């Protein structure tokens, strides 16, 4: 569970958020969820919050550039 990220916005999300290694609350989550989160997104749920978290994780792992390059089919996309 330490390697799991969970994104929540409401009270039913609190129990699983307490069990994972990276608990995230979206910007418009209820205050109770924000209090147990390791990270609160800048974006609201339904408005890019999940993408924000995916980018954050991939960048922290040093995998962002490779992932984007593989997706767009251009390994040298930064050059």
C-alpha positions as YAML, in Angstrom:
chain: A
units: angstrom
residues:
- id: 1
  name: UNK
  ca: [0.00, 0.00, 0.00]
- id: 2
  name: UNK
  ca: [2.99, 2.31, 0.43]
- id: 3
  name: UNK
  ca: [3.37, 2.44, -3.37]
- id: 4
  name: UNK
  ca: [-0.29, 3.37, -3.96]
- id: 5
  name: UNK
  ca: [-1.64, 6.86, -4.62]
- id: 6
  name: UNK
  ca: [-5.29, 7.64, -3.96]
- id: 7
  name: UNK
  ca: [-7.20, 10.76, -5.00]
- id: 8
  name: UNK
  ca: [-10.30, 11.68, -3.06]
- id: 9
  name: UNK
  ca: [-12.82, 14.43, -2.51]
- id: 10
  name: UNK
  ca: [-15.40, 13.30, 0.06]
- id: 11
  name: UNK
  ca: [-15.71, 11.60, 3.45]
- id: 12
  name: UNK
  ca: [-15.95, 8.00, 2.10]
- id: 13
  name: UNK
  ca: [-12.46, 8.50, 0.64]
- id: 14
  name: UNK
  ca: [-10.85, 9.03, 4.06]
- id: 15
  name: UNK
  ca: [-10.36, 5.36, 5.10]
- id: 16
  name: UNK
  ca: [-8.47, 4.35, 1.93]
- id: 17
  name: UNK
  ca: [-6.52, 7.62, 1.98]
- id: 18
  name: UNK
  ca: [-5.24, 6.72, 5.45]
- id: 19
  name: UNK
  ca: [-3.92, 3.38, 4.15]
- id: 20
  name: UNK
  ca: [-1.95, 4.50, 1.08]
- id: 21
  name: UNK
  ca: [1.51, 5.97, 0.66]
- id: 22
  name: UNK
  ca: [0.35, 9.09, -1.17]
- id: 23
  name: UNK
  ca: [-3.09, 10.49, -0.33]
- id: 24
  name: UNK
  ca: [-4.30, 13.36, -2.51]
- id: 25
  name: UNK
  ca: [-7.27, 15.67, -2.11]
- id: 26
  name: UNK
  ca: [-8.58, 17.63, -5.06]
- id: 27
  name: UNK
  ca: [-8.87, 21.40, -4.63]
- id: 28
  name: UNK
  ca: [-12.63, 21.26, -4.10]
- id: 29
  name: UNK
  ca: [-12.57, 18.35, -1.64]
- id: 30
  name: UNK
  ca: [-14.29, 18.68, 1.72]
- id: 31
  name: UNK
  ca: [-12.11, 19.95, 4.55]
- id: 32
  name: UNK
  ca: [-12.04, 16.57, 6.29]
- id: 33
  name: UNK
  ca: [-10.40, 14.99, 3.24]
- id: 34
  name: UNK
  ca: [-7.92, 17.83, 2.89]
- id: 35
  name: UNK
  ca: [-6.82, 17.27, 6.50]
- id: 36
  name: UNK
  ca: [-5.70, 13.66, 5.82]
- id: 37
  name: UNK
  ca: [-4.11, 14.39, 2.41]
- id: 38
  name: UNK
  ca: [-0.38, 14.47, 1.79]
- id: 39
  name: UNK
  ca: [-1.00, 16.78, -1.20]
- id: 40
  name: UNK
  ca: [-3.87, 19.04, -2.28]
- id: 41
  name: UNK
  ca: [-4.16, 19.74, -5.99]
- id: 42
  name: UNK
  ca: [-4.34, 23.20, -7.50]
- id: 43
  name: UNK
  ca: [-7.05, 22.00, -9.90]
- id: 44
  name: UNK
  ca: [-10.56, 21.00, -8.93]
- id: 45
  name: UNK
  ca: [-11.99, 17.52, -9.43]
- id: 46
  name: UNK
  ca: [-13.15, 17.11, -13.02]
- id: 47
  name: UNK
  ca: [-10.95, 20.00, -14.14]
- id: 48
  name: UNK
  ca: [-7.52, 18.38, -14.50]
- id: 49
  name: UNK
  ca: [-6.74, 17.29, -10.92]
- id: 50
  name: UNK
  ca: [-5.90, 13.70, -11.86]
- id: 51
  name: UNK
  ca: [-3.63, 14.83, -14.70]
- id: 52
  name: UNK
  ca: [-1.88, 17.18, -12.26]
- id: 53
  name: UNK
  ca: [-1.18, 14.28, -9.91]
- id: 54
  name: UNK
  ca: [-0.01, 11.95, -12.68]
- id: 55
  name: UNK
  ca: [2.43, 14.61, -13.92]
- id: 56
  name: UNK
  ca: [3.63, 15.26, -10.36]
- id: 57
  name: UNK
  ca: [4.33, 11.56, -9.76]
- id: 58
  name: UNK
  ca: [6.02, 10.95, -13.11]
- id: 59
  name: UNK
  ca: [8.24, 14.01, -12.66]
- id: 60
  name: UNK
  ca: [9.18, 12.90, -9.13]
- id: 61
  name: UNK
  ca: [10.14, 9.50, -10.56]
- id: 62
  name: UNK
  ca: [12.14, 11.09, -13.38]
- id: 63
  name: UNK
  ca: [9.84, 9.50, -15.97]
- id: 64
  name: UNK
  ca: [7.92, 12.51, -17.32]
- id: 65
  name: UNK
  ca: [10.04, 13.30, -20.39]
- id: 66
  name: UNK
  ca: [10.30, 9.66, -21.48]
- id: 67
  name: UNK
  ca: [6.58, 9.09, -20.98]
- id: 68
  name: UNK
  ca: [5.60, 12.12, -23.05]
- id: 69
  name: UNK
  ca: [8.18, 11.24, -25.72]
- id: 70
  name: UNK
  ca: [6.85, 7.69, -25.97]
- id: 71
  name: UNK
  ca: [3.27, 8.94, -26.16]
- id: 72
  name: UNK
  ca: [3.90, 11.42, -28.96]
- id: 73
  name: UNK
  ca: [6.35, 9.11, -30.73]
- id: 74
  name: UNK
  ca: [9.30, 11.50, -30.47]
- id: 75
  name: UNK
  ca: [12.04, 10.53, -28.01]
- id: 76
  name: UNK
  ca: [13.82, 13.86, -28.69]
- id: 77
  name: UNK
  ca: [10.78, 16.08, -28.21]
- id: 78
  name: UNK
  ca: [12.62, 18.33, -25.73]
- id: 79
  name: UNK
  ca: [15.39, 19.22, -28.17]
...
